[in-house]
Amino acid sequence: MAGFRSLARQVRDPRGDLALRRYSLRKCLERFAPYGHRATWDHLCARHGIDPEDRAPDPASLLGALDEL
């Protein structure tokens, strides 16, 4: 089971598949979710322009969400 830092590295990896990077960000929420998993995900999506259903979001949006988290 990967820890937060390992998952964060996957989110930041520019060579990684966008779907995997998004999945890794969601897995980060299993380690740290200040508002609860769903509420934190909804907050990060709204704040960083990520469509919750988009499997390949903008990499800059993923990085912004990770930085906030």
C-alpha positions, 0 to 999 in steps of 0.5 A: 500500500503506497503512502501519501508521498509516493502517491504524490510523486505519481501525481507529479510525474509528467511521464505518467498517464493522466488517468493514473495521475488522477487516480493517484490524487484520489488515493491521496485523499484516502491518506488525508482528506480534511473535509472527508473524502467526497467533500475534499474531492468536490472542493479540489475539483471546484477550486482547480477546474477539474471535472469530477468525471474527467479521466484525463484532466489538465495536468496543471489542475492536478498539480494545483489540487495536490499542492493545496492538499 
